[in-house]
Amino acid sequence: MFTISVLTGAIALSILIIEQSKSLEENIHQNYLSLAGVMSKSIEAGYLAGRWPFETLSEAQKHGEIVFWLVAKPDGEIILASNSSMWGKKLPEEYFSNVTASRNIQFEGETIRLIVHPLKITEGGKNWVFCMGYSLKPVIDARNLLLERAFTSLGVVAIMATIASFLLSRNISEPIAKISRATVSVAEGNLDQHISIKTNGEIMQLADNFNKMVKDLRNQRNELEKLLKQKNEFIHQLGHDLKTPLTPMSNLLPLIIEREKDPKQKELLDVVLRNVNYMKKLVMDTLKLAKLNAPSTTLDLKKVNLSSVVRNVLDNNKFLLKENRIKVENRVKDDIFVRADELRLEEVLSNLVSNAVKCMPDGGTLTISANREDGNVVVHVKDTGVGLSEEEKERIFDEFYKVDKSRHDLASSGLGLTICKRIIERHGGRIWAESDGKYRGATINFTLPLYTDDISMQPS
């Protein structure tokens, strides 16, 4: 029986390492996507101001493993780049797209990840693009080391398990059982494990290999967490640096507009003010998203009446709903309680209500309902608006993604639903979209843990 436990734990450990490696790689990519989005907005702001933000872009390149960045016009000409040798060269047409995309490419003999982000600067009806390449070597090296240690340990465990099946003495079975328990514990994510065995031979070698593997896993995890922390700190600092000049601009421009007598000048100033407010909202949402990604951010989880929160959100948005001719149906029962951070939950519902209003420009019906399901509460926010395509259902929660009709909506940063996703995930839930197609409405669903008086049933 203990032999089966050892093999099961070793296999589970290998699967866990592979999944953790993929998850960490995706987290790093998401941080670089956020960084590319912020740098793109900095370039757009520099274009409007008539001055390229070289200091900000140079500072950005010092963080992480950024290999290069460049800006290209629709005809492919590179007009701005971190490497002066790239200036004037042509970017292939295949790299131009109306949506943010990424791919792995070879650059100077190294595999890098290239992020292509369309800019809101147009020429001849086509967008300029911002490209940023970052090195995959640290991620690949860390993943290979983890896999090497995992498979080495798995091979040793398999050999020792075979030997243990023929040796039933206490001196062998007890150390193997200890290793098995530690292996299962590591497979569950607990890396604070160390095995001390007073014996000689293969069992001692197995314990030493296990301890070395766990130590390497712990070190690699710490390095990757440090990298993620550095990315979040940089985004926070960059957001603060951008927010500082935007605040006085957003306060002074309305005064200037009020005193301006020339209608044409007032119109131009209105355009500038809208873009400044958009940039300010984008920076604030980016900082909010970075804070949600930080491990130090905690939630104030408590017993919350879902129906009461829904009523508060609808009451706060009643003028918006009335102005847009939206009929509201609150079908959430008063006896449903969830374990949640009430302020964060209100933020999620407010974002979803605002998003639903944008999707019903000609009016419609907004229905909010909820039901209990397997220890959770599933919340449904349904509208009768423009609906979603298959692609939009898959990508609607991506950072900076907007459906076609709102791509140039300066009231939206493209981060609202991404923030909703992060908040729900921090509660241990999930969020997804459903729609029967374009112009057939859409439903955003998310789960929250059901509150119960039994403490042992509450999620950690």
VENZIPE-V352750 format. One record per residue. N is the residue number from 0. D_FIRST is the distance of its C-alpha to the first C-alpha in Angstrom with 2 decimals. Layout:
N,D_FIRST ; N,D_FIRST
This chain:
0,0.00 ; 1,3.82 ; 2,5.37 ; 3,5.27 ; 4,6.40 ; 5,8.87 ; 6,10.18 ; 7,10.62 ; 8,12.37 ; 9,14.44 ; 10,15.59 ; 11,16.47 ; 12,18.32 ; 13,20.31 ; 14,21.32 ; 15,22.35 ; 16,24.46 ; 17,26.21 ; 18,27.00 ; 19,28.19 ; 20,30.36 ; 21,31.96 ; 22,32.52 ; 23,34.16 ; 24,36.31 ; 25,37.48 ; 26,38.32 ; 27,40.38 ; 28,42.16 ; 29,42.99 ; 30,44.54 ; 31,46.64 ; 32,47.72 ; 33,48.92 ; 34,50.73 ; 35,52.38 ; 36,53.53 ; 37,55.09 ; 38,56.78 ; 39,58.14 ; 40,59.68 ; 41,61.18 ; 42,62.81 ; 43,64.13 ; 44,65.59 ; 45,67.16 ; 46,68.68 ; 47,70.25 ; 48,71.53 ; 49,72.91 ; 50,70.94 ; 51,67.64 ; 52,65.09 ; 53,64.58 ; 54,63.59 ; 55,60.77 ; 56,59.49 ; 57,59.69 ; 58,57.78 ; 59,55.06 ; 60,54.62 ; 61,53.89 ; 62,50.63 ; 63,47.38 ; 64,47.57 ; 65,50.50 ; 66,52.06 ; 67,55.10 ; 68,56.65 ; 69,59.67 ; 70,61.90 ; 71,63.41 ; 72,66.15 ; 73,65.92 ; 74,67.75 ; 75,64.98 ; 76,67.02 ; 77,65.03 ; 78,67.27 ; 79,64.98 ; 80,62.15 ; 81,60.48 ; 82,61.46 ; 83,65.22 ; 84,64.88 ; 85,63.41 ; 86,66.49 ; 87,68.58 ; 88,65.96 ; 89,64.80 ; 90,61.46 ; 91,60.43 ; 92,61.02 ; 93,57.38 ; 94,56.38 ; 95,58.59 ; 96,57.02 ; 97,57.74 ; 98,54.19 ; 99,52.01 ; 100,49.91 ; 101,47.80 ; 102,46.86 ; 103,45.70 ; 104,48.62 ; 105,49.56 ; 106,51.97 ; 107,53.34 ; 108,50.39 ; 109,47.74 ; 110,45.61 ; 111,46.55 ; 112,46.13 ; 113,49.55 ; 114,50.27 ; 115,53.46 ; 116,54.91 ; 117,58.13 ; 118,60.84 ; 119,63.25 ; 120,66.10 ; 121,67.68 ; 122,70.24 ; 123,71.69 ; 124,69.22 ; 125,66.19 ; 126,63.85 ; 127,63.57 ; 128,60.02 ; 129,58.17 ; 130,55.59 ; 131,53.15 ; 132,50.82 ; 133,47.99 ; 134,45.88 ; 135,42.29 ; 136,41.71 ; 137,40.03 ; 138,37.63 ; 139,36.91 ; 140,36.47 ; 141,34.07 ; 142,32.01 ; 143,31.95 ; 144,30.90 ; 145,28.02 ; 146,26.83 ; 147,27.38 ; 148,25.29 ; 149,22.50 ; 150,22.37 ; 151,22.79 ; 152,19.85 ; 153,17.76 ; 154,18.90 ; 155,18.19 ; 156,14.64 ; 157,14.07 ; 158,15.79 ; 159,14.01 ; 160,10.51 ; 161,12.11 ; 162,13.63 ; 163,10.66 ; 164,9.15 ; 165,12.52 ; 166,13.07 ; 167,11.42 ; 168,14.24 ; 169,14.30 ; 170,16.35 ; 171,13.75 ; 172,10.43 ; 173,12.43 ; 174,14.11 ; 175,11.14 ; 176,9.70 ; 177,13.35 ; 178,13.71 ; 179,10.84 ; 180,12.63 ; 181,15.90 ; 182,15.11 ; 183,14.30 ; 184,17.46 ; 185,19.50 ; 186,18.49 ; 187,19.98 ; 188,23.14 ; 189,23.10 ; 190,24.39 ; 191,25.29 ; 192,22.36 ; 193,22.80 ; 194,20.40 ; 195,22.11 ; 196,20.55 ; 197,22.82 ; 198,21.91 ; 199,23.31 ; 200,22.50 ; 201,20.02 ; 202,17.78 ; 203,21.04 ; 204,22.08 ; 205,18.93 ; 206,19.55 ; 207,23.23 ; 208,22.68 ; 209,20.52 ; 210,23.28 ; 211,25.94 ; 212,24.47 ; 213,24.20 ; 214,27.73 ; 215,29.05 ; 216,27.58 ; 217,29.21 ; 218,32.49 ; 219,32.62 ; 220,31.96 ; 221,34.74 ; 222,37.10 ; 223,36.62 ; 224,37.10 ; 225,40.20 ; 226,41.54 ; 227,41.11 ; 228,42.83 ; 229,45.70 ; 230,46.19 ; 231,46.35 ; 232,48.74 ; 233,50.96 ; 234,51.12 ; 235,51.98 ; 236,54.70 ; 237,56.09 ; 238,56.20 ; 239,58.04 ; 240,60.51 ; 241,61.24 ; 242,61.51 ; 243,64.08 ; 244,66.93 ; 245,66.06 ; 246,66.63 ; 247,70.35 ; 248,70.90 ; 249,69.61 ; 250,71.81 ; 251,74.97 ; 252,75.06 ; 253,75.83 ; 254,78.80 ; 255,80.04 ; 256,79.74 ; 257,81.66 ; 258,84.53 ; 259,84.68 ; 260,87.58 ; 261,87.10 ; 262,85.03 ; 263,83.66 ; 264,82.58 ; 265,80.92 ; 266,79.01 ; 267,77.75 ; 268,76.78 ; 269,74.88 ; 270,72.82 ; 271,72.07 ; 272,71.12 ; 273,68.72 ; 274,66.99 ; 275,66.88 ; 276,65.30 ; 277,62.80 ; 278,61.90 ; 279,61.60 ; 280,59.26 ; 281,57.18 ; 282,56.88 ; 283,55.97 ; 284,53.28 ; 285,51.89 ; 286,51.72 ; 287,50.07 ; 288,47.39 ; 289,46.81 ; 290,46.42 ; 291,43.82 ; 292,41.86 ; 293,41.98 ; 294,38.80 ; 295,41.17 ; 296,42.44 ; 297,41.17 ; 298,41.80 ; 299,43.37 ; 300,40.97 ; 301,42.27 ; 302,43.05 ; 303,45.46 ; 304,47.40 ; 305,47.16 ; 306,50.39 ; 307,52.34 ; 308,51.27 ; 309,52.22 ; 310,55.61 ; 311,56.28 ; 312,55.54 ; 313,57.74 ; 314,60.48 ; 315,60.42 ; 316,60.81 ; 317,63.29 ; 318,66.24 ; 319,64.30 ; 320,63.18 ; 321,66.71 ; 322,68.35 ; 323,66.20 ; 324,66.69 ; 325,63.02 ; 326,62.30 ; 327,59.28 ; 328,56.96 ; 329,54.52 ; 330,52.18 ; 331,49.60 ; 332,49.32 ; 333,50.14 ; 334,46.99 ; 335,44.52 ; 336,43.24 ; 337,41.06 ; 338,39.52 ; 339,41.56 ; 340,44.09 ; 341,47.31 ; 342,49.48 ; 343,47.02 ; 344,46.63 ; 345,50.45 ; 346,50.60 ; 347,48.24 ; 348,50.23 ; 349,53.56 ; 350,52.56 ; 351,51.49 ; 352,54.73 ; 353,56.82 ; 354,55.08 ; 355,55.68 ; 356,59.38 ; 357,59.78 ; 358,58.37 ; 359,61.02 ; 360,64.36 ; 361,66.28 ; 362,64.71 ; 363,62.05 ; 364,59.48 ; 365,56.58 ; 366,53.95 ; 367,51.16 ; 368,48.57 ; 369,45.06 ; 370,42.37 ; 371,39.09 ; 372,35.95 ; 373,32.24 ; 374,32.90 ; 375,35.39 ; 376,39.10 ; 377,40.35 ; 378,43.92 ; 379,46.28 ; 380,49.50 ; 381,51.51 ; 382,54.88 ; 383,57.36 ; 384,58.25 ; 385,58.20 ; 386,54.58 ; 387,52.17 ; 388,51.60 ; 389,48.15 ; 390,48.48 ; 391,49.63 ; 392,46.70 ; 393,44.31 ; 394,46.36 ; 395,48.03 ; 396,45.69 ; 397,46.19 ; 398,48.26 ; 399,52.03 ; 400,51.65 ; 401,54.44 ; 402,55.24 ; 403,58.45 ; 404,60.79 ; 405,59.98 ; 406,59.56 ; 407,62.86 ; 408,62.46 ; 409,63.22 ; 410,62.03 ; 411,58.43 ; 412,56.44 ; 413,53.73 ; 414,51.10 ; 415,51.23 ; 416,48.36 ; 417,46.32 ; 418,46.74 ; 419,45.70 ; 420,42.49 ; 421,41.66 ; 422,42.41 ; 423,40.25 ; 424,37.31 ; 425,37.74 ; 426,37.35 ; 427,33.99 ; 428,35.71 ; 429,36.95 ; 430,40.42 ; 431,41.72 ; 432,44.98 ; 433,45.99 ; 434,49.31 ; 435,50.80 ; 436,52.91 ; 437,56.02 ; 438,58.48 ; 439,56.08 ; 440,54.77 ; 441,51.40 ; 442,48.70 ; 443,46.67 ; 444,43.47 ; 445,41.20 ; 446,38.47 ; 447,38.31 ; 448,35.90 ; 449,37.19 ; 450,38.27 ; 451,36.87 ; 452,37.66 ; 453,33.98 ; 454,33.22 ; 455,29.44 ; 456,30.06 ; 457,32.18 ; 458,30.88 ; 459,30.91
